[in-house]
Amino acid sequence: MDITRFIVSQREKALLVGDYGSYRKQLSRRLLVVRKKLNYSSRGRKFIHILLLTSERAWALAMYMKSTHAADSNAQGTTGSTKRHIVSKLQKASNHAAHLVNLLQDTEKSKAPTESILEARAYQKSLQGAIKFEKKAWEQCLQSYSETRLLYIALARSVGNKQDDVFKDLLARTIDPSLRYAAHQLKLPRTISIEMIVTRYIQRDNNRYVTEVSKSNPDLLQESGVAAKKNAQGESADTPKTITWRS
């Protein structure tokens, strides 16, 4: 399943014709269609699709509440009850995404390729980053978004030109600005690079995803970052084009 492209394309299409509320309604309609076709005794592709749609619907509701409140000229900041509701929906989205990761990494049953597992994990960590962002838990926010960034950079390398623009766009629009904002809140120097932030805050201990990606892309966790390894064409030199998942 092409998780990242699906999420990015669906969000863009929905927001072109409406808002987060429209996106949520669209997801609800799609869920009804997929559920009607699902054999509940199975845990195949359609069930995986349901988890992704359900996660996105919860995220869309959180973003709708956040944007609606922000647009209210009479609002005096996000109230405690609204904030808790937003965080609750983001947590729900993250829980569904975690379930998706668990299903996919059981490769004997899911038959999922390595890239799909890493995409699901990156998606889950981005949701966790959003939760910590709303809670203003800035260090934990950096930890979650750092792993998200590492995985998306590694995926962009592994897939080559066929969809690396999707990963780069997601990083530029969401992940990197969130990392920068959280770093600012922690009063980190403004001159510190994104790569250095990732290197310092990513959680390595007992993290199989970071371990596997780092083996194939060791320069990603060097403080010099990707920039020091780029060739004249702007591509990283001497880096593998594939990632091998170990069950």
N, C-alpha and C positions, 0 to 999 in steps of 0.2 A: 504493500500500500504506500502510495506517494503522499505521506502525511503532511510534510511541510508545504508542498505545492498546493495541496487541497485546502489547507487552512488559509494560506495567503490569498489564493485566488477567490475563495468563497467570501472572505472578509472584504476584499476589494470590490467584488461585484455587488455585495449587499450595501456597502456604504456609498456606492455610486448612485444608487436609486433611493436610498433612505438613510436610516440611522441604525444604531445598535438594536433598537426595538424591532425594526424590520428584519434584521439579521436573525434575531431570536425567533421570530415568527416563522421565518423561512426554515430554520433548523427544526422547529417543531413539526412542520409539515413533512419534511424529509424523514424525520424519525417515525412518523406514523406509517409512511410508505414502507420503510425498511422493516419495521416491526411486523407488518402484515405478511411480509415475505419470509420472516425468520422462523425456522424450526427450533423451538426453545430447547430441544434436547441436544442441539449442536452448539459448538463454540467455534464456529468457523469465521469466514471473512465478514459475513453480515453482522455477527455479534461484535466483532472488532470495530466495524463501521458505526454501530450503535454507540459504543463507548466513546468514540471520537466525537460524534454528533452531540451526545449528551454533555460531554465535557465542554464543547464549544458553546452550547446553549447556556450553560451556567455562566461561562465567561462573558457571553454577550449580555446577559441580564445584569451582571456586575458592572460592565462598562456602560450600559444604558442608565442604570441608577446614578453612576458617577457623573456621566455627561449631563443628565437631566438636572442634577443638583447644581452642577457648575454653571449651567445656563440660567439658573434662577437668580435674577438680579437681587431678590430679597433675602437670599440665603446668606448666612453669616458663617461660611465655612461648612464643611461636612460635619453634621451632628454625630454624636456618639452612636445613636441607634442606626443611622444610615450607614456609618462606617462599619459597624458590626455586621449589618446585612450584606454589604459589599464583600467584606472578608469572608463571610459564610458562603457566599456563592462562589467565590474564587477557590475556597477550600474544597467545595463540592466538585468543581472542575478539576482540581488537582488530584482528588481521590479517584475520579474516573480515569484520568490520564495515567495514574500509577497502576491501576488495574490493567489498562491497556499495555503498559510496559511489561508487566508480569506475564500476561498472555503471550506476547510476542517473543519474549526471551526463552520460552519453552519451545525451542525450535523444532523438536520432534513432532509436536502437534501443530504448531502454527506455520511451519515451513517458511518463516519470515527471514528475509535476507538481513545481513548485518546492518545495512543502512537504515532499514525500517525500524529496527530496535533502537538505534542511536537517535533517529528522528523522534521517536516516541519519548525517549528519555529527555531529549532537549526540550521538547514541548512541555513535558511534566515540570522540568526545572524552571522553565520560563514562567509557568503558573505559580510555582512556589516563590519565585522572585517577586511576582506581582503581589502576592500575599504579604511578604515581608516589606515591600514598598508601602503598601497601605498601612501597615502597622508601624511604619517608621523604624523598623528594626534594620538599620542600615548595614551593619556588618553581615548579617545573615542574608540580606538582599544581595550584597556583593558576592557572597559565596554561591548563591543559587544562579545568578546571572553569569558569573564567571564560568561555571560548568556549561551553561547553555551556550555561551560564546565559543568555548573550546570545542564542543561537539559540532556546532554549525560550521566552524572553520575547517575542522577535519572532514566533515561531510562534503563541503564545497570542494576540497581537494580531491576526494575520492571519486566524485561523480564527474569531475572535469567540467567542460563547458555546457553540458546538457541541461543543468539547472542551477549552476553555482550562482547565477544572478538572483535566484529566489532567496538563497541563504544570505547573500550580501545585502539585499534589500531589507530583509528582516533584521539583520544586525544594525544597519544604518538607521532604520526607522524606530526600532524599539529597544533592542538590547544595549547598544552602545550608549544612547542617551540616558538610559536607566542606570547604567554603570557609572556614568559621569555624574549624574545627580546624587546618587548614593555616596560616591566618593567625596563630593562637595560637602554633603551633610556631615561626613566624618572628618572634614577639614583636611583632607589629603592635599598635597601640593597640586596646583592646577597643571603643572608641567609633567606630572606623572602620566606615562602612556597607558592606554587601555591594556596592552599586553602585560605590562608590569602589574597592573591591578589584578588581572586574572592570575598571574603567577603567584602573587602574594595571598590571594584570598580563596583560591579554589581548594576544595577539600579533597585530599588525596587518599587519606587513610580509609582502607576497606571500601574503596570505590572502584569497582571493577570496570566501569565505563571510562573513567579517567585513566586508569592503568592501561587498558587496551589501546585507547587512542594515543596515549603518550608513547607507547612502544613503537607505533607506526609513524608518529609525528613528534619526535623528541624536542624539536626546536620550539614547539608551541608553549612549553612551560619554561623556556629560558627567559631571563629578564630582558634580553635583547629583543625578544618577540619575533614576530614574523618579518618585520621590516628589514632586519639584518640579514635575512636569508633570501631576499628577493633578487631575481636576476634582471636583466635589462628590459624584459618584457613585462615586469611587474609580477611575475609568478615565483613562487617559492622554489628554490633549487634543491635538488637531491632529496625530494620527499616522495614517499610511496604514493601511488595512485589508488591503492586499495586498502581496506581495513579488514582484518580477520577477526571474527568474533569467536571467543572460546567459551563454550557452554560450561 
